[in-house]
Amino acid sequence: MIASITGKIQSKHTDSLILDVQGLGFEVTVTKSVLAEAEAGDIVFLHTYLVVREEMLALYGFRTLEEKQFFLLFLGAEGVGPRLAMAILSTLSLDNIRTAVVSEQPEFFSRVPGIGKKTAQKILIHMQGRISAEAGYDLRKATSSAEDEVLEALVGLGYSIVEAQTAIQALPKDLPDTVEDKLRVALQYFNR
């Protein structure tokens, strides 16, 4: 298994990076947040998981070990393959995933393109008992109604769910928990 990779970014593609590792080019499928931060020429370190299929080998990369662990958990759910697991991690933050599981809200997973109500329910059932609210994890903060309203407002303004979720994840932690403040800063994120 290839557990991790460090390399120089040669190029970015729709859902992957080409990393130069001592003259070898590795294509690594990554989440939208990793892709958004990546620039050609940067040196990156990613935790990886190698998927071996009869017709191909595919390398999936993650910023943290926790993201990789969630990816592996999703692969165990019925109807979820590597691409759909990456779509979940690209659309929802780890806090939102925990919230969905702990508070039994499959509609969080329905936000992910390609996941319907039945698959969302299967994912939720599979994840229960495997994910719990961790020490120091504030469930109230993850389910902030202000963040939910900001998400709805951004989607209403024409941003995709992935773009809106990325902007919300980029909000400073010390920002007041009001819709107005969070929306203002989230909109500034798009104007950078």
C-alpha positions as CSV (number, residue, x, y, z in Angstrom):
1,M,0.0,0.0,0.0
2,I,1.0,3.6,-0.6
3,A,0.2,5.2,2.8
4,S,1.3,8.8,1.9
5,I,3.0,10.8,-0.8
6,T,5.0,14.0,-0.9
7,G,5.6,15.6,-4.2
8,K,5.7,18.8,-6.3
9,I,2.4,19.7,-8.0
10,Q,2.9,19.5,-11.8
11,S,-0.7,20.2,-12.7
12,K,-4.3,20.4,-11.5
13,H,-7.2,18.7,-13.1
14,T,-11.0,18.6,-12.4
15,D,-10.7,16.3,-9.4
16,S,-7.0,15.4,-9.2
17,L,-3.4,16.6,-8.9
18,I,-0.4,15.3,-10.8
19,L,2.5,15.0,-8.3
20,D,6.1,14.8,-9.4
21,V,7.9,12.4,-7.0
22,Q,11.6,12.2,-8.0
23,G,10.7,12.1,-11.7
24,L,7.6,10.0,-11.5
25,G,4.2,11.6,-12.1
26,F,1.5,10.3,-9.8
27,E,-2.2,11.2,-10.4
28,V,-3.9,11.6,-7.0
29,T,-7.7,12.2,-6.7
30,V,-8.3,14.8,-4.0
31,T,-11.2,16.7,-2.4
32,K,-12.3,20.1,-3.7
33,S,-10.8,21.8,-0.7
34,V,-7.3,20.3,-1.4
35,L,-7.7,21.2,-5.1
36,A,-8.7,24.8,-4.2
37,E,-5.6,25.4,-2.1
38,A,-3.2,23.6,-4.6
39,E,-1.0,25.6,-6.9
40,A,1.4,24.3,-9.5
41,G,4.9,24.2,-8.1
42,D,3.8,23.7,-4.5
43,I,5.2,20.8,-2.5
44,V,2.4,18.8,-0.8
45,F,2.1,16.0,1.6
46,L,-1.0,13.8,1.4
47,H,-2.2,10.7,3.3
48,T,-3.2,8.2,0.6
49,Y,-5.3,5.2,-0.1
50,L,-4.7,2.9,-3.2
51,V,-7.8,1.4,-4.8
52,V,-6.9,-1.7,-6.8
53,R,-9.3,-2.7,-9.5
54,E,-8.9,-5.2,-12.3
55,E,-8.7,-2.5,-14.9
56,M,-6.9,0.2,-13.0
57,L,-5.1,1.5,-9.9
58,A,-6.3,4.7,-8.4
59,L,-4.7,6.8,-5.7
60,Y,-6.8,9.0,-3.4
61,G,-5.2,11.7,-1.3
62,F,-6.3,13.4,1.9
63,R,-5.0,16.4,3.9
64,T,-5.5,14.6,7.3
65,L,-5.6,11.0,8.6
66,E,-9.1,11.7,9.9
67,E,-10.3,12.5,6.3
68,K,-8.8,9.2,5.2
69,Q,-10.5,7.3,8.0
70,F,-13.9,8.8,7.0
71,F,-13.2,7.9,3.4
72,L,-12.6,4.3,4.4
73,L,-15.8,4.3,6.5
74,F,-17.8,5.5,3.6
75,L,-16.4,2.8,1.4
76,G,-18.0,0.2,3.8
77,A,-21.5,1.6,3.2
78,E,-23.7,-0.1,0.6
79,G,-23.7,1.7,-2.7
80,V,-20.7,4.0,-1.9
81,G,-17.6,3.7,-4.1
82,P,-14.4,5.8,-4.0
83,R,-15.8,8.6,-6.2
84,L,-18.9,9.0,-4.1
85,A,-16.9,8.9,-0.9
86,M,-14.7,11.7,-2.3
87,A,-17.8,13.7,-3.3
88,I,-19.1,13.4,0.3
89,L,-15.8,14.7,1.7
90,S,-15.7,17.5,-1.0
91,T,-19.2,18.6,-0.1
92,L,-19.5,18.2,3.6
93,S,-17.1,19.2,6.4
94,L,-16.1,16.5,8.9
95,D,-18.1,18.4,11.5
96,N,-21.2,18.3,9.3
97,I,-20.7,14.5,8.8
98,R,-20.5,14.0,12.5
99,T,-23.5,16.1,13.1
100,A,-25.5,14.2,10.5
101,V,-24.6,10.9,12.1
102,V,-24.9,11.9,15.8
103,S,-28.2,13.7,15.3
104,E,-29.5,11.2,12.7
105,Q,-30.1,13.6,9.9
106,P,-29.7,11.8,6.5
107,E,-30.6,15.0,4.6
108,F,-27.1,16.3,5.2
109,F,-25.9,13.4,2.9
110,S,-28.6,14.2,0.4
111,R,-26.9,17.5,-0.3
112,V,-24.1,15.6,-2.1
113,P,-24.6,15.3,-5.8
114,G,-25.4,11.7,-6.7
115,I,-26.9,10.7,-3.3
116,G,-30.6,10.2,-3.0
117,K,-32.7,9.6,0.1
118,K,-32.2,5.8,0.2
119,T,-28.4,6.0,-0.2
120,A,-28.3,8.8,2.4
121,Q,-30.2,6.6,4.8
122,K,-27.9,3.6,4.1
123,I,-24.8,5.8,4.8
124,L,-26.3,7.1,8.0
125,I,-27.1,3.6,9.3
126,H,-23.6,2.3,8.3
127,M,-21.9,5.3,10.1
128,Q,-23.9,5.0,13.3
129,G,-21.8,3.5,16.1
130,R,-18.6,4.2,14.1
131,I,-18.7,7.9,14.6
132,S,-19.6,9.7,17.8
133,A,-19.3,13.2,19.1
134,E,-15.6,13.4,20.0
135,A,-14.1,15.1,23.1
136,G,-14.0,18.8,22.5
137,Y,-16.4,18.6,19.6
138,D,-19.3,21.0,20.1
139,L,-22.4,19.6,18.4
140,R,-24.3,22.9,18.8
141,K,-21.6,24.7,16.9
142,A,-21.7,22.2,14.0
143,T,-25.4,22.5,13.7
144,S,-25.3,26.3,13.9
145,S,-28.5,27.6,12.4
146,A,-26.6,30.7,11.3
147,E,-24.3,28.5,9.2
148,D,-27.3,26.7,7.7
149,E,-28.9,30.0,6.8
150,V,-25.7,31.2,5.3
151,L,-25.5,28.0,3.2
152,E,-29.0,28.5,2.0
153,A,-28.4,32.2,1.2
154,L,-25.2,31.4,-0.8
155,V,-27.0,28.7,-2.8
156,G,-29.8,31.1,-3.4
157,L,-27.3,33.6,-4.8
158,G,-26.2,31.0,-7.3
159,Y,-23.2,29.4,-5.7
160,S,-23.0,25.6,-5.7
161,I,-23.4,23.7,-2.4
162,V,-19.7,22.8,-2.7
163,E,-18.6,26.4,-3.1
164,A,-20.9,27.6,-0.3
165,Q,-19.7,24.8,2.0
166,T,-16.0,25.7,1.3
167,A,-16.7,29.4,2.1
168,I,-18.4,28.4,5.4
169,Q,-15.5,26.1,6.3
170,A,-13.1,29.0,5.7
171,L,-14.9,31.3,8.2
172,P,-12.7,32.3,11.1
173,K,-13.6,30.4,14.3
174,D,-13.8,33.7,16.4
175,L,-16.4,35.2,14.1
176,P,-19.7,36.1,15.9
177,D,-22.4,33.5,15.3
178,T,-24.8,35.8,13.4
179,V,-26.1,35.3,9.9
180,E,-25.1,38.8,8.9
181,D,-21.5,38.5,10.0
182,K,-21.0,35.0,8.6
183,L,-22.7,35.9,5.2
184,R,-20.6,39.1,4.9
185,V,-17.3,37.2,5.5
186,A,-18.4,34.3,3.3
187,L,-19.1,36.7,0.4
188,Q,-15.7,38.3,0.9
189,Y,-14.2,34.8,0.5
190,F,-15.5,34.7,-3.1
191,N,-14.2,38.2,-3.9
192,R,-10.6,37.3,-3.1
